[in-house]
Amino acid sequence: MMPNMSMAGSVHSHPTPNTNPSGADLALFARIGDHHIIVGAPYNKRSWKCYDRQGKSRVLDVLDIEFDKDEIEDDFKWII
């Protein structure tokens, strides 16, 4: 994360299909951002859930967008 930028949230995985936030997850959610994704086994397009900072399930639309590789590299050279 770059300095002076706010975080949208977090993403992490659970080793089981259970994507419900744990107590530790809720403590993290309360500190940063408002979109927190938990991915559970089998780690496919439907095995994740998004939560707000209170741990309530929320809708997060997923967009299928193709990017031009050269355009991405030009936009993010400052990160590398």
URKAUR-V798987 format. One record per backbone hydrogen bond with DSSP energy under -0.5 kcal/mol. CO is the residue of the C=O (numbers start at 0). NH is the residue of the N-H. If there is no record, write none. Layout:
# URKAUR-V798987
co = <CO;CO>
nh = <NH;NH>
This chain:
# URKAUR-V798987
co = <1;7;7;9;11;13;15;16;21;22;23;24;25;26;27;27;34;35;36;37;38;39;43;46;48;49;50;51;55;57;60;62;66;67;68;69;70;71;73;75;75>
nh = <4;33;34;36;38;40;40;18;25;26;27;28;29;30;30;31;9;50;11;48;13;42;46;39;37;57;35;54;51;49;62;64;68;71;72;73;74;75;76;78;79>
